[in-house]
Amino acid sequence: MDSLTQITLGSAVAVAVMGRKVPVWQSALWGAFAGTAPDLDVVMDFGDAILNMTRHRAETHAIAYLTAASAVFAAVAHLIHRQAATFSRWWMAFWLVLITHVGIDYMTVYGTQLALPWSNYPFGQGSIFIIDPLYTAPLLIGLLACLWSRSRFRWTWNALGLLVSSTYMVWTVIAQEHVTTVAKASPPGDRIDEWLITPSPLNTFLWRMVAVSPTHYYEGWYSVFDDSPKIEWRQYDRRADLIEQHWDHPGVREVARFSKGFYRMHERDDNVYVTDIRMGFEPNYFFVFNLGSVGPDNQLDVNRPAIQEGSRPELGPTWNWLIARILAPVGPQPGLDETGPSLPAALPPSIEPDVDIAR
């Protein structure tokens, strides 16, 4: 999640755990610090754009390492504030702050490597966008009311903010399950291997659906306010031939692993690109990586660092389209041709090459 949300959540959790043991501003400051600490890994440069993506939310977001770090934070706070609260109380506060940090990160689609050092699997529910005001606002209001109030009931405001935001998070999972059912009832073909159901930016009313086959991927949209459950899918080529040709490239393998198979490849200006299609939507994706040009041996240079060349949609038209699409079905999102490739809700069976999606 975004930094404001993590800071606010960290403060709210610390205030709730520490209660009257320390001044409320003190627990709020410590919670804000610990709440944003795991994301400091973004300043690390691994010398390759793909590694910079896949190494984010790694060790700094692993439960085992955070448990150890929480004890260190607790020892420092206990030493500074002496007998203001017990070491165990500080430890509980810091542990919960850090665990809730990675907990809400898990709810996004990015991928959080919770099980390191035993596994680098990128866990992700994908039921909430990385910025969602409907989740953050109750936390922030409850925390500010607690900080400003002088009533003995001030902690109730903070608890209420946590309760409302947590309830909203439950709603995101329920909505995601509903949209998943709708999507699978209206598939774009009979060779779908994987489904990705994620909310559009800043809300959980409009959902982006991605279905992946060995050779293509399909994008569709569904609003919880739609009258019809039928989905209009648009078809795109994954370039399975390029995936097959360059599968030995470590960058391709890493994007395939981290995206859980939701990726594509393409060529432009003699360069080969690999794209994580989870974050963004047609025709704009943030994680687009230039792998360089093919050499005389028809292969890519594995020693050449990948360069990120992602793009963002034009804000005004895209925002207007998102609002309109929440309320009712409209034309395709900005940047797509109205007459471009689209598919009916159900396609007749097709024969596609047997290309492993894990590749």
Secondary structure, 3 states (H helix, E strand, C coil): CCHHHHHHHHHHHHHHHHHHHCCHHHHHHHHHHHHHHHHHHHHCCCCCHHHHHHCCCCHHHCHHHHHHHHHHHHHHHHHHHHHHCCHHHHHHHHHHHHHHHHHHHHCCCCCECCCCCCCCCCECCCCCCCCCHHHHHHHHHHHHHHHHCCCCCHHHHHHHHHHHHHHHHHHHHHHHHHHHHHHHHCCCCCCCCEEEEEECCCCCCEEEEEEECCCEEEEEEEECCCCCCCCCEEEEECCHHHHHHCCCCHHHHHHHHHHCCCEEEEEECCEEEEEECCCEECCEECCEEECCCCCCCCCCCCCCCCEECCCCCCHHHHHHHHHHHHHCCCCCCCCCCCCCCCECCCCCCCCCCCCCCCC
